[in-house]
Amino acid sequence: MGIKSLRDWLEVLKGDGLLKTVSREVSLKYELAGLGKKADGKYALMFNNVAGASIPVVTGLASTRAMFAAALGVPAGRLVAAVAAAQAAPRDCVMVDKGRAPVKEVVELSVDLGKLPIPVHHEKDGGPYITAGVLIAKDPETGAGNLSIHRLHVLGPNKLGILILPRHLSHFHRAAEAKGKPLDVAIAIGVDPILLLASQAIAPLGFDEYTLASALYDQPLELVRGETVDLAVPAHAEIVLEGRLLPDVREMEGPFGEYPKYYGPASPKPVIELAAVTTRRSPIYHTIVPATMEHMLLGAIPREGGMLQVIKGAVPNALAVHLTPGGTCRYHAVIAIDKQNEGEAKNAMFAAFASSQEVKRVVVVDKDVDIFDPVDVEWAIATRFQAGRDLVVVNDALGNKLDPSSNDGLSDKMGIDATVPYGSDPFRFEKIRIPGEKNLDLAAYIDKP
Ligand code: MN
């Protein structure tokens, strides 16, 4: 069977030469993040000698689409389709006993975050941040589970400040707070790229991302009961922190260098009080260096899968969607459609905007354009788009607060229809090509020196 833990995945990476180890001493302040950033898009790094820490740190678990595809066991071209298919067919998880859960090898009912190797990533960060923690919570009204990743600012030995954007966890927190009650949470650190991907699904409130993980694993995800919280946690995680999101408590959190490559500012934010930590006997800590491709693709891939479903609902002949790295893998989408009717490009845009509040620019192209090639996409805009005819602008919709150009989250949406007008003379828009070029082996023709 496939992988089901961080360790399984590290074995795969090792076998492919994509895990490099660092035995030289490395500082948790900037140095580790800087090295992680340099390896981004190439290979994962395991730091075995972190100054002042006894636990090794891994970063860059998957920083290319090919690496994520390998984790899922699908060809890179099928990556998004595989996520979309899994989301359409979620599977149940299975509870296991403590004795079969490696994350319960060590159970401590008091928490000292100082024992974990939590890095300071960027120059103006407010302090050490947990960046690769999958937060597990339940809807206090319906009991439905939810997974999400948040930046977690270490504010004390057992205290974390948390940024909660207006999504599912914020809904739970508001509901609990309205009753003056704390909300149980658990934070799993050191999980494989599949669970990380699942946690980032674009799914409706009430959809438990654990069930997407099971579908992606193609086997039930093994969960185990929390020690101090009424939650099921991943049995094969390296580290699980348990605690409560406190009602009516706010403390300064931030600044923090975020995925748009800007700092999210410091402001009063909700606080998690930790009550327990459970780990493997010799745990591995995972950090995601913000704004690296590891971070960006974790956002992009599940979003693309979820978005494609929504877009296909509106335009069945939509083929693929790409959230571009230059657009922070969140804000700018490119959609390819096999246009059958005039106007479909605009319907695809509306569906994309509706599917994710973060999307602020959508370019729609025909199927002869490579949506992963920024030059090809720009070529389509240059030669098939006229602003007076093909541009759609919507003012002041809900966008993303981390976009510094937004008005505290209010954001304009722009759609660019770069598809060929339906029914136009096909020759006028036919891409030039040289017959046979694709199969010519240039090196075989050039004289040997
Ligand atoms: Mn959710």
Residues whose N, C-alpha, C, O or C-beta is under 5 A from the ligand:
A	BS01	MN	N146 L147 H168 A203 P204 F207
